Amino acid sequence: MVTDASDSTPKLEHKGYNRGLILGLTMAESMLLLVFCLLLVAAALISAERHKRYEVERKLEKAEQQVALLEKKRAEQAAEIVLLQSKVVSGDLSAADKAVVDKQWRELVLAKEALDTMADQGATSADLQSLSKIAAVLKEHGVSLAAAPDEVNKLLAGNAGGKGMHDWPPIINLDDAKKNYFQSGSAQLTGTFADLLSTTITDEIASNLSLYGANIVEVIGHTDEQPVAREKSNLDDTIISAMDGKLPVSALLPADNAGLGLARAIAVANVLRANPKLKDATILPMSAAQLILPGDTVTSGQSGAVESRRRIEIRVRGRTAPVAVINAGAASSINTQ
């Protein structure tokens, strides 16, 4: 078969033409499009710079206007000062001007004397600022600055005499009904409760001891009025050893609610005592048995199982003088009379 040479020539030219295309555009068209895009970007940049320059010029103009206004006020005040000086020197002052000058001069002299007196007493400008803030607070409560010392003395005397509000350490109340801290009828701690005592509760107790300057921690066990199902107690034989850690708390077998409350308090006290954060505190386990209701009221009789009454209360306080020391001091006083 013979192929005509004239038929192949257009096809080769078409392939060469395609090699110059980018996305269907010729090289020249592509360059024009690129230049157009660059011009758009340049126009945007120029517009942004022009806007910035306009803002700067506007702020500068405003600042110049403020400077001009201040300069005008300064010139006016300088002119007034010169006028007053000339009047003072020449003695050409009206009666009203003399009264104003005399009043202002007296105020300056008194202010200078007050500042010198305060400086001699060790007061500073910062003290004056603090005093102004205190005066504002007193004014809001209807107390004058002159009457403030008497009001403070009355307040302090009232607190010292046992009147008014006191800042007592808070009581930490651990309600067994919410967390099941103990096994039923037992002083054995659950694992969750032991972990809580060693972490969160210990941190709160340590904070209260530091905040209130206390050194005694009272752990009080409370129960409900459900009878303990045990005929004989072994607390008389085991309680000291359990306190010393020689016996586990599970060895304590109370036969009444008073003993159960004490056994549970010992279990909590032993965990707290082992924590180094409370090493300087004396921890005292106690039992309130079934006598005290939540809210610090004495029960009038409420039989049956009441979970909300089963709880541990933790209180902090300062150490009191032993009764023996007080009695010895009183006897010594009597003997010397």
Secondary structure as GFF3:
##gff-version 3
##sequence-region A 1 337
A	DSSP	alpha_helix	5	18	.	.	.	ID=ss1
A	DSSP	beta_strand	21	22	.	.	.	ID=ss2
A	DSSP	beta_strand	25	26	.	.	.	ID=ss3
A	DSSP	alpha_helix	27	90	.	.	.	ID=ss4
A	DSSP	alpha_helix	95	120	.	.	.	ID=ss5
A	DSSP	alpha_helix	125	140	.	.	.	ID=ss6
A	DSSP	alpha_helix	148	160	.	.	.	ID=ss7
A	DSSP	beta_strand	172	175	.	.	.	ID=ss8
A	DSSP	alpha_helix	176	179	.	.	.	ID=ss9
A	DSSP	alpha_helix	191	196	.	.	.	ID=ss10
A	DSSP	pi_helix	197	201	.	.	.	ID=ss11
A	DSSP	alpha_helix	202	212	.	.	.	ID=ss12
A	DSSP	beta_strand	216	222	.	.	.	ID=ss13
A	DSSP	alpha_helix	235	244	.	.	.	ID=ss14
A	DSSP	three_ten_helix	249	251	.	.	.	ID=ss15
A	DSSP	alpha_helix	257	273	.	.	.	ID=ss16
A	DSSP	three_ten_helix	276	278	.	.	.	ID=ss17
A	DSSP	beta_strand	282	289	.	.	.	ID=ss18
A	DSSP	beta_strand	292	293	.	.	.	ID=ss19
A	DSSP	beta_strand	297	298	.	.	.	ID=ss20
A	DSSP	three_ten_helix	307	309	.	.	.	ID=ss21
A	DSSP	beta_strand	311	317	.	.	.	ID=ss22
A	DSSP	alpha_helix	323	336	.	.	.	ID=ss23
###
